[in-house]
């Protein structure tokens, strides 16, 4: 029986949010997030990837949690600076506009 060693995550640049699951366009931190919230099996089924790959994403997330959290924080700050709204505020604005004759 031959043993396999696979690489499950591919880094693309310095931003940990740009790391992807090898052979897909799925962001590793999003796969890990779903696995943490709904379980690894749910993430594997949702993304149609092997369970081992989900665990690879979880390892990547655990090894880089601080850097990922910081990158998310910076992305949110940039969005706020550019005038991006939260989904909830956008929905409220749409409801107001629909009520106005």
N, C-alpha and C positions, 0 to 999 in steps of 0.2 A: 504494500500500500504506500503510495507516494504522498508525502506531506505537502501541503500548500501554505505559502505565506503570501497573503494578499495585502495590497495597499487599498484602503477603503476611502480615504480622504485625499483630495488634491488641493494644495494651497495655490491660490492665484493672487500674487502680490503680498503686501504686508497687512492688509485688512483681514482680520479673522472672519468677518462676515462674508467675504468672497470665497471662502473655502467651500468646495463642492464635493458631493459624493461622486467617486470615480465612475465614469461612464454615463453620467446623467447631468442635468443642469440644476439639480436640487442642492440647495444651500445646506451645508452640514449642520449649522446651528439650528435651522428650522426642523430638520429631521430629529435632532436630539431633543428639541423643545417638545415636539409631539410625543416622543417616546417617554419623556419625563412626566408629561401630563396624562397621557392615555395608555401608556405602556409600550414596550418595544414591539410587541406583536402588532398592535394597532398601527404603529408607524410603518412597519414593514408592509402591511397590507395596503395602507393608504398610498404609499410611494411606490409600491410594487418592486421592492428591493429585498434582498436576502436579510434575514435576521442578523447575521454576522455583520452586515454593512451598517445596520442600525446601531449595533454595539460599537462599531468603529466611530460612528458619529458621536455617540455618547462619550467615548474615551476622549475624542478631540475636544468636546465641550468641557468635560471635567478638567482636562489639562490646560485649557485656555479660558476658563470661565471669567476671570478678571478682565482679560483683554477683550473678550466678546461683550461683556457688560459695558465696558468703557466705549467700545465702538458703537454700540446701540445708543448710549447716552449722547455721544457726539452727533450721531445721525439725527436724533430727535432735536437736539439744539439747533442744528443746521436747518432742519425743517421749520422750526419755529421762527428762526431768523428770516427765512424766505417766505413766511406768511402762511405756512401750511396749517390746516386746521385738523382737529381731531375728528374722527368719524362721527362721533356723537354731536359735535357742534355743527358739522355739515348737515346732518339729518335735521337738526332743529331749525337751521336756516332754511332748508328746503320746505319744511312744514309751514314756516311763517310765510314764505313766498306763495305757497299754494293757497293759503287762507286769504291772502290779499287779493281783492278784485281787480 
